[in-house]
Amino acid sequence: MLIVNTARAESPGRMRDVVRESVAVLDKMFWSDAIAIWLDRPGDNLRAHVEGRVNPPWWSAANAVETLVDLMDATGEGDHDDALIRLHRINRDPASRIPLALKELEKRGQVLSKDPPMNRGHQGQTEFRNEYLDDSGWWGVAWLRAYERTKNPDFLATAKTIQAHMAAHWKQDGGGVMWCTEPDKQKTNSITNSLFLMLSSDLARLDPTPETKAWAERSHTWLVEQKVFDGTGVVDGPGHQGDYWSYNQGAYLAGLTAYAELTGSPGDAEEVAQATEAILTRSGFVRDDGILMERLGTSGWDGCLFKGIMARHLRRTRDFLSARHLHPETVTRIDRCLSETARAILALDTGKDGLFPAEWHPGAKNQERNFNTHLSALIALVAVLPGK
């Protein structure tokens, strides 16, 4: 079925309706009210979660939280605030989900005495931390955004704990926050450190301490020295070994933007503008028609979410430049990219379940539909809402 067509995209009111409908589809398919979080397969199969076969899509769920915050910022409404408070309260300690899930299964008549304990997946630590520092970073950014909107001190406490968790895993040999604490994965990459720059800079702006500002400065210096942005149009990991995904581009720009907002330096603002212009025009992530695409393809679970994240962060960079009356040509270029991408998404066939597919451009081959494909499109649509 088609949720919408391109003609309906011209009305801001209709766009909000489409976004609300898309959020409702996501929740209907994947939200588990008993444990106040989405699951990575449709159907609220708590039994499968208890058995370790279905889990919350962990870092994706962090991006869903940030999307709901962005949506409420755009609409001025608080219709998802209560759900986010419950999600935070229940899931900040993964063990809290166990009795809630078992109680709900008992009500459903699905509990047996031989039920295994709930598989916690990668969500083993409190305050939304785990061994993957990029996963932790997504949650830190999301809860700091929620704090900025609501001033809920619990959200701020979680963001501060995650920032400290990431800082504690700054590599002594060469610097940078490591990707993962497991012995064979203790490398540095672009996405983890862009998130750390973003989180540290925004935390230093919203809850200033000398230590947090020092981490923002240290993180920014490391990213520049490592040249994860090659200066000609693509953000990649240190050494440029082919890790150039769209979300690397967006998160790097958002990190630079957050740092420039913190420092107020014209030089840092110019760095944002120059990187943005290069990524938009020379990276290969923006087609000639303005639509975002994934250079390395969208096969696999994670890659289906990346483009929406790039769109979100382009919007933040656009608002930063526009508010300071800097580089209007770059602002116009971002606006075209976001609007043409949204137009393409709105013309897509969403299938019988109402889920957006993995790729958005005309003639796209990958029609896979899942939590990440739908959320990615939803993030991109929220990015064009007026009033953000």
C-alpha positions in Angstrom: 0.0 0.0 0.0 1.0 3.6 -0.2 0.9 5.7 2.9 1.2 8.9 1.0 2.2 10.4 -2.3 4.5 13.2 -3.2 1.7 15.7 -3.7 0.8 15.4 0.0 4.3 16.3 1.0 3.7 20.0 0.2 1.6 20.5 3.3 3.4 20.7 6.7 0.3 19.5 8.4 0.0 16.5 6.2 3.7 15.7 6.7 3.1 15.7 10.4 0.2 13.3 9.9 2.4 11.0 7.8 5.1 11.0 10.5 2.6 10.3 13.2 1.2 7.4 11.1 4.7 6.1 10.6 5.4 6.2 14.3 2.2 4.3 14.9 3.2 1.6 12.5 6.6 1.2 14.2 4.9 0.9 17.6 2.2 -1.5 16.4 4.7 -3.8 14.8 7.6 -3.7 17.3 6.7 -2.0 20.7 6.4 -4.3 23.7 4.5 -2.4 26.3 5.3 -4.8 29.2 9.0 -3.9 29.0 8.6 -0.5 27.5 10.9 -0.9 24.5 10.8 -2.1 20.9 11.8 -5.6 19.9 13.7 -6.4 16.8 11.0 -8.7 15.3 7.3 -7.9 15.0 4.6 -9.3 17.2 5.6 -8.5 20.8 7.0 -12.1 21.3 8.0 -11.8 24.9 8.5 -15.6 25.2 11.1 -15.4 22.5 12.7 -12.5 24.4 12.9 -14.5 27.6 14.4 -17.4 25.6 17.0 -15.1 24.1 15.8 -15.3 20.5 14.4 -11.8 20.3 15.9 -8.7 21.9 15.5 -4.9 21.7 17.3 -3.5 18.6 19.7 -1.8 21.1 21.5 1.0 19.2 18.5 1.3 16.8 16.2 1.9 19.8 18.4 4.7 20.9 17.9 6.3 17.6 14.1 5.8 17.9 14.2 7.6 21.2 16.1 10.5 19.6 13.6 10.6 16.8 10.6 10.9 19.1 12.4 13.7 20.9 13.0 15.5 17.6 9.3 14.9 16.6 8.1 16.5 19.9 10.4 19.4 19.5 9.0 20.0 16.0 5.3 19.7 17.0 5.5 21.3 20.4 3.6 18.3 21.8 4.5 15.9 24.6 2.6 12.8 23.4 5.6 10.5 23.7 7.1 11.8 27.0 5.5 9.3 29.3 6.6 6.4 27.1 10.2 7.6 27.1 10.1 8.0 30.9 8.9 4.4 31.2 11.5 3.2 28.7 14.3 4.9 30.7 13.1 3.7 34.1 12.7 0.1 33.1 15.6 -0.4 30.8 18.3 1.6 32.6 18.9 -1.7 34.5 18.3 -4.7 32.1 17.4 -6.9 35.1 14.3 -4.8 35.6 12.8 -6.3 32.4 12.9 -9.9 33.7 10.1 -9.8 36.3 8.0 -7.6 34.1 8.3 -10.0 31.1 7.6 -13.0 33.3 4.6 -11.4 34.9 3.2 -10.6 31.5 3.9 -14.1 30.1 2.1 -15.5 33.2 -1.0 -13.4 32.3 -0.8 -14.8 28.8 -0.5 -18.4 30.0 2.9 -18.8 28.4 5.1 -19.5 31.4 6.5 -22.9 32.2 8.7 -23.8 35.2 11.6 -24.6 32.9 11.7 -21.1 31.3 15.3 -20.0 30.9 16.4 -16.7 32.3 16.0 -13.8 29.9 18.9 -13.3 27.6 20.2 -9.8 28.1 22.1 -9.6 24.8 24.5 -6.8 24.8 22.5 -4.8 27.4 24.5 -6.1 30.4 25.3 -2.9 32.2 23.2 -0.3 33.9 22.5 3.1 32.5 22.3 1.9 28.8 26.1 1.0 28.7 27.6 -2.1 27.2 30.9 -3.4 25.8 30.3 -1.6 22.5 31.2 2.1 23.0 29.3 3.2 19.9 26.1 1.6 21.2 26.6 3.5 24.5 27.2 6.7 22.6 23.9 6.5 20.7 22.1 6.2 24.0 24.1 9.0 25.6 23.2 11.4 22.8 19.5 10.3 22.9 19.1 10.8 26.6 20.9 14.1 26.5 18.5 15.3 23.8 15.6 14.1 26.0 17.1 16.1 28.9 17.5 19.2 26.8 13.8 19.0 26.0 12.4 18.0 29.4 15.1 18.9 31.9 14.5 15.5 33.5 17.6 15.0 35.8 17.4 11.2 35.4 18.1 11.6 31.6 21.0 13.9 32.3 22.5 11.5 34.9 22.4 8.7 32.3 24.1 10.9 29.6 26.8 11.8 32.1 27.4 8.2 33.1 27.7 7.2 29.4 30.1 10.0 28.6 32.3 8.9 31.5 32.0 5.3 30.4 33.3 6.3 26.9 36.0 8.5 28.3 37.3 5.7 30.5 38.0 3.7 27.3 40.1 6.3 25.6 43.1 4.4 24.3 46.3 5.2 26.0 48.2 4.1 22.9 47.3 6.6 20.1 44.2 8.0 21.7 40.6 7.8 20.7 37.7 6.0 22.3 37.9 2.3 21.4 35.0 0.7 19.5 34.6 -2.3 21.9 36.1 -3.5 25.1 36.4 -7.1 23.8 40.1 -8.0 23.4 39.9 -8.5 19.6 37.8 -5.4 18.9 39.7 -2.7 20.7 40.3 -0.5 17.7 39.2 3.1 17.1 36.7 4.1 14.4 35.0 7.2 13.1 31.4 6.6 14.4 32.4 6.0 18.1 34.6 9.1 18.2 32.2 11.3 16.4 29.5 10.3 18.9 31.9 11.0 21.7 32.7 14.5 20.4 29.0 15.2 20.0 28.1 13.9 23.5 31.0 15.6 25.2 30.4 18.9 23.4 26.7 19.0 24.1 27.2 17.9 27.7 29.8 20.7 28.2 27.3 23.2 26.8 24.3 22.0 28.8 26.0 21.0 32.1 29.4 22.7 32.0 32.4 21.3 33.8 36.0 21.8 33.0 36.6 18.1 32.6 33.8 17.6 30.0 35.0 20.6 28.0 38.5 19.2 28.1 37.2 15.9 26.7 35.4 17.8 23.9 38.6 19.6 23.0 40.7 16.4 23.2 38.2 14.5 21.0 38.0 17.2 18.4 41.8 17.3 18.2 42.1 13.6 17.8 39.5 13.4 15.0 41.3 16.2 13.1 44.7 14.7 13.6 43.5 11.2 12.5 42.0 12.8 9.4 38.9 10.6 9.5 37.6 13.3 7.1 39.9 13.2 4.1 39.3 16.8 3.1 37.9 15.8 -0.3 34.5 14.5 0.7 34.3 11.4 2.8 34.5 10.4 6.4 36.1 7.1 7.1 37.9 5.3 9.9 41.6 6.1 10.7 43.7 5.0 7.8 40.7 5.1 5.5 40.1 1.3 5.2 36.6 1.4 3.6 34.4 2.2 6.6 32.7 5.1 4.7 29.0 4.7 5.6 26.5 7.5 5.4 26.1 7.7 9.2 29.8 8.3 9.5 29.3 11.4 7.4 26.3 12.7 9.4 27.7 12.0 12.9 31.0 13.6 12.0 29.2 16.8 10.9 27.0 16.7 14.0 30.1 16.3 16.2 31.8 19.3 14.5 28.6 21.3 14.8 28.2 20.5 18.5 31.8 21.5 19.1 31.3 24.8 17.2 28.2 25.5 19.2 30.3 25.0 22.4 33.2 27.1 21.4 31.5 29.9 19.5 34.7 30.1 17.4 34.3 31.4 13.8 37.1 29.0 12.8 35.2 26.0 14.1 32.0 27.2 12.3 34.0 27.4 9.1 35.3 23.9 9.6 31.6 22.7 9.8 30.7 24.5 6.6 33.7 23.3 4.6 33.2 19.7 5.6 29.5 19.9 4.9 30.0 21.3 1.4 32.6 18.6 0.6 30.4 15.8 1.8 27.3 17.0 0.0 29.1 17.5 -3.3 32.0 15.0 -3.5 31.3 12.1 -1.2 28.9 10.2 -3.4 26.2 9.9 -0.7 24.0 12.5 -2.4 22.8 11.5 -5.9 22.5 14.1 -8.6 18.7 14.3 -7.9 19.4 15.1 -4.3 18.4 11.8 -2.8 20.5 10.2 -0.1 21.9 6.8 -0.9 24.3 4.3 0.8 27.5 3.9 -1.2 28.4 0.5 0.1 24.8 -0.9 -0.1 22.1 -1.6 2.4 22.5 -5.4 2.9 22.4 -6.4 6.5 20.6 -5.1 9.5 22.7 -2.1 10.5 23.2 -0.6 7.1 19.5 -0.1 6.6 19.4 2.6 9.3 22.4 4.7 8.3 20.9 7.1 5.8 18.2 8.4 8.1 20.9 9.2 10.7 22.8 11.2 8.1 19.6 13.1 7.3 19.0 14.0 11.0 22.5 15.4 11.4 22.4 17.3 8.1 19.3 19.0 9.6 21.3 20.0 12.7 24.2 21.4 10.6 21.7 23.2 8.4 20.1 24.9 11.4 23.5 25.8 12.8 24.6 27.5 9.6 21.3 29.2 9.0 21.0 30.7 12.5 24.4 32.3 12.0 23.8 33.4 8.4 26.8 31.4 7.2 27.2 29.9 3.8 23.6 30.2 2.4 24.6 28.2 -0.6 25.4 25.2 1.6 22.2 25.7 3.5 20.3 25.6 0.2 22.1 22.5 -0.8 21.2 20.7 2.5 17.6 21.8 2.1 17.4 20.3 -1.4 18.9 17.1 -0.2 16.5 16.7 2.7 13.4 17.7 0.7 14.2 15.5 -2.3 15.0 12.6 0.0 11.7 13.1 1.8 9.8 13.4 -1.5 11.3 10.1 -2.6 10.4 8.3 0.6 6.9 9.5 0.4 6.5 8.0 -3.0 7.6 4.5 -1.8 5.4 1.4 -1.7 5.3 0.6 2.0 3.9 -2.9 1.6 1.1 -4.6 3.4 2.4 -3.8 6.8 3.1 -0.1 6.1 6.9 -0.4 6.5 9.2 1.7 4.4 11.9 -0.3 2.5 15.6 -0.1 2.7 16.4 2.1 -0.3 14.7 5.2 -1.4 16.0 6.3 -4.8 14.1 5.4 -8.1 14.9 2.0 -9.4 16.3 0.8 -6.0 16.7 -3.0 -5.8 16.6 -3.6 -2.0 13.0 -3.8 -0.9 13.7 -5.3 2.5 11.5 -4.0 5.3 12.2 -4.2 9.0 12.6 -2.1 12.1 15.7 -0.3 10.8 14.4 0.4 7.3 11.2 1.9 8.6 13.0 3.9 11.4 15.6 5.2 8.9 12.9 6.7 6.7 11.0 8.0 9.7 14.1 9.9 10.9 14.6 11.4 7.4 10.9 12.6 7.3 11.2 14.1 10.8 14.3 16.0 9.6 12.2 18.1 7.2 9.4 19.0 9.6 9.1 22.7 10.1 9.4 24.1 13.6 12.4 21.9 14.6 
